[in-house]
Amino acid sequence: MFLKELTLIDFRNYQEASIKPGPGINCFTGDNGSGKTNLLDAIHYLSLCKSYFNPVDSQNIRHDAPFFVIQGVFDEHGKEESIYCGVKRGHKKVFKRNDKEYERLADHIGKFPLVMISPADSELVTEGSEPRRKFLDSVISQYDHRYLEQIILYNRALSQRNALLKSFSHSGRFDKDSLEIWDDQLISYGNPVFEIRKKFTDDFVPIFREYYSLLASGKEQVELIYDSDLHKSSFREVLDKALPRDRAVEHSTAGIHRDDLDFRMNGYPLKKDGSQGQQKTFLLALKLAQFEFIRNQVPGKEAPLLLLDDIHDKLDEQRVKKLMGLIRDARFGQVFITDTHHDRLASVFNELHLNYTLFHVRNGEVSPVPLNQVQEFS
């Protein structure tokens, strides 16, 4: 599976652009702010129906344009699959596959799996638990539709429970029977999510540690611990215990929506004790393990798309070489890389004898660089 055509209209800084990537490694080079990352974000839209960086769709429309369109053509075992994403101000997002509109965007997730690696991933270390839960959901949802469905239903029930807690506070009346209706739904939808997350973590950690060992020059011991209230108590007990606090703050303070992943190095929190280089290597290993895990979930399924944004921001030259050496492996399929300096990538590719397709990006315009001009361009 690979993306063979990408077309943009009024998306971010692109008035109009069209490219034909190669099935292997594709490089977008250009100055900061030229639009390289926006190309990766457009590909992310085609796979996961949303931006990797900005969750507000309308804010991805170029300047004062009324809409944006992203279209892609994938080659899946020789069969063309056409994907359309359109966002118009004041209207709901339209998503189509082969000209047939999806009733639910969730039905598209996992059709064209993708892993993005970006400097923005640092929030997985520096921020609170929400980005780490989103990471969990992003990995699992791309191969387990039952999980995605349970998450959607859980969040709907959670929203209703929170609204009820607020109404209790405003009316001064507490109705335990009404609350238990939503408690039952949280338990029904939340328990399967907990079990799937627990199994995922058990299976994922060995792959993650292997990648960290391949990338790291040191001998650090890394850990990834799934933290949930449900490890020690039943969901019912968790909700009952939290009820006084829930009523005081007017929202649900316990449940699987508070789960977290604990990143540790040599037994200590990565955020406090890991150096900047160790944190970057930790995150890169995490994302490569995500790639490997998704690829292994569906027998016979081709590799996910791999998007590497501004890779030299994350790693030193030695680790970039290690990463490119891994990408050379047949396990990896189509790869998209951005960098400000083509010569840095070219030296690594030439050393490893890697072929690649090069595009130069400038002020929202994308130009392919013919193979016979790649050397001159560098």
N, C-alpha and C positions, 0 to 999 in steps of 0.2 A: 504494500500500500504506500503510495506517495502522492504528494500534491504536484500536479503537472501544470496548472494555470492558477494565477491569482490576479483578480481585478478589483480595484478600489475606485470608488467615486465619493468625493467629499468626506473622506475618512481622515480625521485628525488634520495633518498638514498636507494631505494629498487631495488635489482637485480631481486628478484622474491618473491612474497608473495601472500598468498591466505587465506582468512578468511570467516567464515560463521557467520554473526552477528545474534543476537536474534531479535525478532520483537519488543521488548520493549527498555529498557535502556542498552546501550553498553558503557563500559568504557575502554579506552586505557590509561595505566599507564606506566611510564618509565622516565628516566632522560631527561633533556633538550637536544635536538639535536638527540634524538634516532629515531625520525621519526613519532611521534604521530600526529602532525599537518599535515604531508604529507598524512596520511590516510584520514583525513577529506577533504583535498584538492582534493584527488582522487574522493571522493564521490561527491564533488562539480562539478567536471568535468562531471561526469555521468549525472548530473541534468541540468547544465547550459552551458555545452560545453566549459568551460574555467576554468582556475585557479582562486581562490579567491585572491591569493597573487601576482602572477607573470603573467602578460598578454602576455609575450613572450613565446609561447608554447615550442620552441626549448630549452629554458633555464631550462625546467623541465625534460629534458632527463638526465639520470644518467651519470655523468662524460663524457667519450668518447664513450658511446654507440651510435649506429646509429639511434635509435628510442625508443619511449616508447609506451606501450600498457596498457590501463585500461579497464577492462571488469567487468560488473556487471549483476547480475540477480535479477530482482525485482519480487515480488509476488503482483499482482494486482487483488484482489478479487479472488484469487485461480488460476489465469492464470499467467504463467511465461513470463516475458518480458526481453529479452537479449539486453544489451546495450554495444557497443564497441566504444572505442575512441583510435585512433592511430595517433601518430605524428612522422614523419620521417624527419630528417634534410634535408632542401632544398625542401620539398614537402608540399602540403597543407594538412591540418588536415582531417582525415577520421573519420566520425561518422556514426554508423549503429544502427538500431533498428531491432532486429530479422533478422540479416544478410542482411537487405536491407539498402543501403547507402542513407543518406539524400542528396538531392540536395542543400538544404539550411539549415544551422544550426538553423536558426530562427524557423523552423518548429518543432524543438524538445523542445524548451523552453516552460515550463508549463506542459509538460507531467508527470514529476516527480518533483513537487515543493519542494523547499528546502529553509531553512533559516539558515545562518551561523552567529554565535556570536563569535567574536574573539577580542583579545587585539588590533588588527590592526584597529578595528572600531573607535579608538580614533581619527583617521584622519577626521572623520565626524565632530568633534568639532574643531580640531586644524588647519585643512587645509582650502583651499579656497572652492569655490562653487562646483567644479567638483565632488568630492566624494558624496556630498549631492544630486546632480542631478542623479548620478549613482544609489544612493539608491532609489530615486523615480522610475527610470526606471526599476530597479531590481524587485521592488514590483509589479508594474503595469504590466510589460511584462509577468509575470508568470500566469496572468489570462486574459489578454486582448491582443489578437494577432493583433487586428486592431491598437492598440497603438504602438506595436513593429514595425509593418510595416510602420506606419507614421514616427516613429523616424528614421528608416533606410533610407527612402526616403528623409526626411528632411536633414539628414547629408550628403547624396550624393549631394543634391542641394546646401547645404552650402559650400561644398568643391569646387564645380564648381564656385560659386559666388566669393569665396576667390581667386581662380586662376585667375578669370577675373579681379578682383581689382588689383592684382599684375601685370597683363599684361598691364593695363592702366598706371600704374606707370612707367613700363619699356619702353613702346612705346611713352609715352607722349600724348596719345590720349584717350579721354573719350567718350564712346558710351553708352548713357543712355538707348537706346532701347534694346541693348544686356543685360544690367544689369537688366532691368525690367522683362526679361524672367525668370531670376532666382529669382527675388523678388516675382513674381507671384507664383512660386513653393514653396518658403519658406512660404508664406502666406497660400497657399492651404494645405500644410502638417503641418504647425506649429499651426494653429488655433485649429484643433481638439486635438492636444497634450496639448495645454494650457487648454482647457475645461476639458479634462480628468484629468489632474493634479489638477485642481481647485476642481473638484468634489471629487477626491480621498482624498485631504487634508481635506475637510469638513467632510468626513465620517471617516477618519482615526484618527483625533485628539481626539475624545471622547474615543476611544479604548486605545490610547496611554496614556491619562491621567489616565484612570482606572488602567492600569498596573503600572504606576509610583506610584500611591497611594498605591497599594498593596505591592510594594517593598520598598518604602521609609519610614523611621522612622520619618521624619520631616513633615511639613505641607506646603512645597513649592508649589507655583503655577507655573506650567510649560506650556509653549506655543510652538506651532509649526506653523510658519507663512509662507505661500507660497508667495515668492517674485518674481514678474514678471513685466516687462515693460508693458505687455498687460493688466494689471489691470486698467491702467489710459488712455491708448491710443489704437487705432486700430493698427494692425500689420503694415499696410501701413504707418501710421503716424510715427511709431517707426523707420521704415527703412529710411524714408525720412529725419527725424531729424538727424539720425546717419550718413547719407551719407558723409558729409564733413570729419568727423573723420575717417570713413571707408577708404576713399581715402587716407588720410594722413598716416594711419598705415598699409594699404594694406590688411586688413581682416575685416570681419563683426563683429562689436562690439555690436550689439543689436539684440535681438531675443530670442526665447525660449531656445537657447543653452547657454544663460546667466542667466537662472532662478536659484533660490536658495531657500533653506529652512532656515528660521531664527529660531535658537534654543534660547529660552528665559526662564529665571527662575525669578519669582517675578518681571517681567517686564524688566529685564536687560539681556544683552547677556550672555549666558551660558559660553562661552569661557573665559570671563573676570571675571564674578562674581560667577560662580559655583565652589565649591570645587572639588577636585579630586574624592571624593566619590560620590558627587552629579552628576558629569559628567558621571561616570560609571553607576550609577543607571539610569540616563536619557537615555543612550545608550542601556542599557539592556531592559528598558521599550519600547524603540523604536523598537527593534528587536522582542520582544515578541508580540507587537502590529502588526508587519509585519506578523508574524506567524498566529495570529488570523484573520487578515484581509484576507490573502490569503485563509485560510481554509474556511472562510465564503462566498467566492465569487462564488464557484461552489457547488450548492446543491448536497449533497450525496457524494461529493469528500472526500476522506480520508485525514487526516492531513498531512501537509508537513513534510519532514524529518527535524529534528532539530539538528544542530551541534553546540556544545559548546566547544570552544577551550580554554584550560587553564583557567577554570572558576574562580579559586582562585586568578588569577591575576586581575580580574575585580571587585571582591566583597569580603567583609569580611564574616566571618563564618555565621553571622546571616542572611545576605542577601542570601547566598548560600542555607541555610535551607529554606528560603522563596521561592526561585526559585525551589528547588527540591519538595517542597510542591505543587507548581503550576503544575509541570511536572507530579505529581502523578494523576492529574485530567485526566479524560477520553478524554478530548479534544486533548491531546497530544498523538502522536503515537510513532514511532521509534525515539530514541534519541541517539546521539553519543557524548560522553564526553571525554575530555583528561585532565589529571592531572599528576603532578610529584609524588604525594604521594597518594597511594591507601587508606591508613588508614584514610585520611581526608574525602574522599568520603564514605568509608565504615561506618564511624561513623554516618554520616548523613543518609545514606540509612537504616542502622539498626534502627536508632531512628524513622524514618518514615515508617518502615516496607516495604521498596521498594526492589523488586527483580531486579537483573541486571546480565548481562553477562560481564565477565572480560577478558581482553586481556593484556598481558605484552609485551611491545615493547622495544627491545634492539638492537642497531646498525643495524637498517633496517630489523629486524626479528620480527615477530609477533607470540606470543604463547598464545593459549587459556588457561585460568586457570580454571580447573574443579571446580564445585561448592563445592565439598568436600575438596578442598584445598584453597578456598578463605580465610578462617579464618587463616590458617597457613601462607598464603602469606602476609597478613597484619601484 
